[in-house]
Amino acid sequence: MPSAGAICNATEGCAWIDVCDTDILYANGDLPVGCARISAKKDRVEFGSRSFDGASNRDVYIIRNNQVVGKFDNNGLTVYGTITSTGGFSTNSALRATK
């Protein structure tokens, strides 16, 4: 939680947490680090990945009961299974469903 009077950073936001694949204290900027990131900004919240020190971009997988049900990568969002809408539904070329 940001402290009173905290100034939000345009990249990270007002508050964020990174869960990383490398011990960043041990790496000391010498090893590539990939992280899952949750951040809260003034106008939105974000869940995704962040890479540091030359690490490659990480795809974001959506897991349910140890099974991959979706994946965000450089090509967009892939959903494995059925997409159900209870209201209106529209798509663009970045959304594709795989069964």
Secondary structure, 3 states (H helix, E strand, C coil): CCCCCCCCECCCECEEEEEECCCHHHHCCCCCEEEEEEEECCCCEEEEEEEECCCCCCCEEEEECCEEEEEEECCEEEEECCCCCCCCCCCCCCEEEEC
